[in-house]
């Protein structure tokens, strides 16, 4: 968790497609309520830190996750996670797919 509930993350991977391209710099904020469709930063118990879309909120308050691309981890593979694993929701993309030039 970052300062005052904010986390600045360099997205490393292509599973979020055009929403958050590989090497995007994204700002997340920890909020109490996550809604279906929110892009979330998750400390997943099996896959580590990942960025996914909240596909659904279950009756028991768990969150079903999915990537934006067809080849991304799907809801069955990721499973539903508890709210404690959600580190924040996307509030801004600072750079999309940026690279450093020599």
C-alpha positions in Angstrom: 0.0 0.0 0.0 1.3 3.4 -0.9 1.1 6.8 0.8 -2.4 7.7 2.1 -4.0 4.8 0.2 -2.4 5.6 -3.2 -0.3 3.1 -5.2 1.7 4.0 -8.3 2.2 0.9 -10.5 4.1 0.1 -13.6 1.9 -2.4 -15.5 4.1 -5.3 -16.7 2.1 -7.6 -19.0 -0.4 -7.6 -21.8 -3.5 -9.1 -20.3 -5.3 -5.8 -19.8 -5.1 -5.1 -23.5 -5.9 -1.5 -24.7 -7.3 -0.5 -21.3 -3.8 -0.6 -19.7 -1.1 -1.5 -22.3 2.1 -3.1 -21.3 4.4 -0.6 -19.5 1.6 1.8 -18.5 2.1 3.8 -15.4 -1.2 3.6 -13.4 -2.4 5.3 -10.2 -4.7 3.2 -7.8 -6.5 4.3 -4.7 -7.8 2.1 -2.0 -11.5 2.6 -1.5 -14.0 0.6 0.6 -16.4 -0.4 -2.1 -15.4 -2.0 -5.4 -18.0 -2.3 -8.1 -18.3 -4.5 -11.1 -16.3 -3.1 -14.0 -13.7 -1.4 -11.8 -10.0 -2.0 -12.7 -8.4 -3.2 -9.5 -4.9 -3.8 -8.2 -4.9 -7.2 -6.4 -2.4 -9.0 -4.2 -3.5 -12.4 -5.4 -2.7 -15.3 -3.1 -1.5 -17.5 -6.0 -0.6 -15.1 -8.9 1.0 -12.3 -6.8 0.3 -8.6 -7.7 -2.0 -8.4 -10.7 -4.2 -5.8 -12.4 -7.6 -7.1 -13.4 -11.2 -6.0 -14.0 -13.8 -6.8 -11.3 -16.1 -9.1 -13.3 -18.7 -9.5 -10.5 -19.3 -9.0 -6.8 -20.5 -12.3 -5.2 -23.3 -12.5 -2.6 -20.7 -13.2 0.1 -18.8 -10.1 -0.8 -15.9 -11.7 -2.8 -14.7 -10.3 -6.1 -14.5 -12.3 -9.4 -11.6 -11.1 -11.6 -10.8 -11.2 -15.3 -8.3 -9.8 -17.7 -9.3 -7.7 -20.7 -7.8 -10.0 -23.4 -9.1 -13.4 -24.5 -5.8 -15.1 -23.5 -5.8 -13.5 -20.0 -6.5 -15.5 -16.8 -10.2 -16.0 -16.6 -12.6 -16.0 -13.7 -12.4 -19.7 -13.2 -8.6 -19.7 -12.9 -8.3 -16.6 -10.7 -11.2 -17.5 -8.5 -13.1 -15.0 -6.4 -10.9 -13.1 -3.9 -11.7 -11.5 -0.6 -11.8 -7.7 -0.3 -8.6 -7.8 1.8 -6.7 -8.8 -1.4 -7.8 -5.7 -3.3 -5.2 -3.0 -2.9 -6.9 -0.3 -4.9 -9.0 0.7 -7.9 -7.6 2.6 -11.0 -8.1 6.3 -10.8 -5.7 7.5 -13.5 -3.3 6.3 -16.2 -0.3 8.6 -16.3 1.5 7.1 -19.3 0.2 4.4 -21.6 2.8 2.0 -23.0 5.8 4.3 -22.5 9.4 3.4 -23.0 12.6 5.2 -22.1 14.7 6.3 -25.0 18.5 6.0 -25.0 
